[in-house]
Amino acid sequence: MSLTLENLPPELFRYILTYLSPEETSALAQTSHQMNRVTRDDKIWQQYFLTRYTYTVCKPQYSNEEYLSDSVLKLTKPPNDCTWQEYFIQRSFQDQHIRSLLNEIMSKRKNRIHNAKLIVSTYGLLAIDILKRYLPSFRNTSTSLSLDSRNLTREYYSLELTRLISREIGLQLLDEMANRTDMHTEGKALINGLFVVQCFHPYGIFLSLKRLHSIGKRLVDDPAFPSLTVNEKCQLILSTMKAENFCAANNGEGYYNLENSFLFSTFNGKPTIPLTLVSIFCALAEECGLIARPLSFPGEVMAQVDQSSISQNTSENLSPLIISVFDSKILSLDEMNDRLVNILDRPLTHPLPITPITEFVIRSARNMVNSITQGSTSLLNSYGLYAALAVLKILGDGPLPFTSNSMLNVLKEHFPMDLHFFQRLYSNLTIMNESLQQIQDQDLNPLPIEEKRRNNESCPKFYIGQIFQHLLYNYWGVICGWDLTCMASSLWQTNMGISNLTRGATQPFYHILADDFSQRYVAEDNIDTLAFASIENEEQKNLIVQKLCSADEIGKQFERIDMIKGTFIPNIELRNEYPDNFV
């Protein structure tokens, strides 16, 4: 008998199908009844599903027992007793709807907030499986696009929608925390509280806490570990944290950097503050079979490790260990009282007061507020402000730290799609509700775009999309818009020394996006567009363009980069605003 494709053993045929995409396998199934039968092997569709999709639920449920970042990833069988192939097809139809809504958001100003909310409320995390395929950092290196093949507008809105989903999950988890009565204060539950805050970080939803489980498993699997005392186990955890680069921030200027309040930065090697270190220590302690809880005092956050399980087997009454994680030290009660002598009315005695998890999260929010008010220049400021307000509004009972008007300005500039949260935040303020309603009305009926056309009498020298170098400060940027004369306030003009320029404020001024991701307002006298064209080294040119393409806001203005001409191509909105002003 001749060997045909249909006669191959199932295992071999399944192996061959792994080299095909699901779409190609579906096409193969239509070639014959035999192919239709053999391509229905559910094991291959299980592999297709688990390769393409990461998330299987719309949002996580708050948990005391497992890491929130990983609770949404477990899937052992398809839901509702369907086959893997049926579940794959079901998700494929959902993918089509998500793409359709994304295309509308990209191409139409009308209903942009409405369509974004529809994606968030209907699909949640499931949508991220589609959206992240358009993000450069998640593309497979074998399929990565060249600079001039990237759709920057699609990347921009995919990232904004992913962040919107992440923030919505953060709000929902805060609501769960506020309504739960069984909130544990140790281990995974503690770091899950900070992960909720992490959801407001621009890349927070992509953080996995599995690393803590891997570290804990490595410690526990050491043959010598069971014979260690609790004190020795704590010392081992502290030294392991240092080796894993979970380090304390110096008490200098960098201590108040807003990044220190986000787990994402800590897990990427940035030094951090005591509160974050204590949460990591408590999680690792639980991985090692210990019970560690937070102790919070003004200016100090420590951990307390229970030894009661040890003392039950001995006649000795062992007090809990006090761990200064920030200093990598185990303290006696007397040593801790000495450190807190100027803070406490009277010395502490056992049992020490355990900090409830909601108070721990609120303290994290207040740390963020302190970082912002102390003049942090972090690009995370708007995200930190959003996180702090969400936590203080939902878990706290005190006044909010910022005025309504300042928050409305942040909303308009950074979070225009988060309208529902700000409606909730200021539901009792009539003036704010009117402003928010105006935003909603404009989403349904956007105001016409005011065209800016070039004319012969007063014509800007440069064009939208041109790459330039600043003549004084040497940074690179791209032109996003212009005014015929300086439209900034007189105070800004004085501070920037505009009157010292040759043509002062009467020359054209350009709205630009710089390679440090800032948005600036630059006089025509300070723009050099010939600098980029004069670079002969193509690799150097690519590095400049890559840096500009890394700015979040680039896709809000431009659709793609034309590497041959060395210019950015405006997206449809910018073309409508400047119909004859781009190269």
C-alpha positions, 0 to 999 in steps of 0.5 A: 500500500502506498503511503499517503498524507491521509494514512500517516500516523496521527502523531506524525500528521499532528506534528506536520500541522504544527508548521501550519497556521490555524487558517492554513489548516482550515483551508486544508480541511476543505480539500477533501472529506478525509482531510476534513476529518483528520484536521479535526484532531482536537490536540492540534487545535488545543496547541493552536489556541494556547499558542495564539491566546494568553488570556481566557477570562475578561478580568481577574478576581481578587485572590488571597491564594494566587498571584493576580497576574497569573490567575487569568492564565490557567486553562485546562479545558475549553469552557461550556464543554465545547471542543478546542476547535470550537473555542478557537473559532469562537475567539476568532469571531470575537477577534474580528469584532475587536479589530473592527472596533479598533479600525473605527477608533483609528479612522473616526473621531465620532464615538471613539470613547463609546467604542473604546468602552465597548471593547473594555466592557465586552472583552476586557483581557481577551482584547489584549490578545489581539491588541498586543500583536500590534505592539512592537515589543510583543512582535516575534523577532522573526516577524518584526516589521521594518520602520517604514512598514509599521502602522504607528496609528494602529500601534498608538490606539492598541497601546492606549486601549490596552492601558484602558483595559488595565486601568479598568481592571484596577478599578474593578479590583479596588471595588472588590477589595473595598467590599471584601471582609476576608482580606488577608494581610500576608504573602500573596494577598499583600503583593496582590494589593500592590499589583492592583495599583500596578494596573495603573502603570502604563505597562503594568498589566504585562507584569508577571509575578511568577518570578517570585514562585520560581525564587521561592521554589529554588530556596525550598528545594535546597536540601539544606533548607528544611533544617534552617531556623526561621531566623536563618530562613529570613536571612536567606530570603533577604540575601536572595532579594539582593541577589535578585536585584530587589534593592533599596533606593538610596535616601537621596533625590532618587528616593522620591522618584515615582517609579519606586512606587510601581512593582513594574520598575522594581521587577525590572531592576530599579531600586525601590522603597520599603513598602514595595520591598516588604510586600516582596519579602512577605510573598517570598516568605509565604513561598517558603512556608512562613507567615510574614505580615506588614508593620507600618509606622510613620516613616517606617515599614517593616515585616513581622514573621510568625514563629508560633508554629515553631513554638508549638513544638517546643517549650520556648515561647518565641516572639515574632521576628521583626524584619527591616527589609529596607536595611536587610536586618532582623531587629529586636523589639528594643532596637525597633523601639529605639528607631521609633522613639521620636514617633511613638508615644510609648514603646511597643510590646508584643503582639505588634499591630498588623497593618490591614492590607487596605491601609497598606495600599492607601499608604502606597497611594500617598507615597505617589502623591508625595513623589508628585508634589515634591516635584518629580519629573517622571513621565509616570506622573499622570499615571501615578496621579490616576492610581493615587486618586483611584485608591483614595477614592475607593479605599480611603475616606479622606479628601482627595489631594488635588483640585477638580480643575487640575484633574479635569485637565489631566483627563483631557490631556492623558485619559480622554477615554476614561470618562466613566471613572471621572464621572464617578470621581466627581459625581457630586460636583455639578460643575465637573459633571457639566464639563464631563458631559461636554466631553461625552457630547463631543464624542458623539458629535465632534467639533469640526477640525479647524483647517490651517492652510499655507498662504503666500503672505505668511508661510511657515518655512517647514512642514508637518512630519519633518525631522529636525535638530534643535540648533541650541540644544541639539535634540532631535524632534518631529514637527507636529503643527505650527502657529504663524506667530507665538501663541504661548502666554507672555509669562512663558515667552519671558521665561524662555527668552523669546525676545532675545531671538532674531525675529522674536515672537513674530516668527512661526512657532512649531509644535514638536515631539522631541526624542526625549518624548516631551512635547515642546513649542519651538521657534522657527529660528531654532529648527534645522531640518538639513541636519537629518538629511546630511547624515550619511550613516544610515544606521545613525539615521535609523537610531534617531527615527527609532527613538522618535517612534518609541514616543507614545504620542507619535502614533497619535499624530503620524501613520508611518515613517517614510525612510526614503524621504526621511519624514513622518506621514501624518494620520488622517486627523493631522492631514485634515487639520493641515491639508497642504502642510505636510511633505 
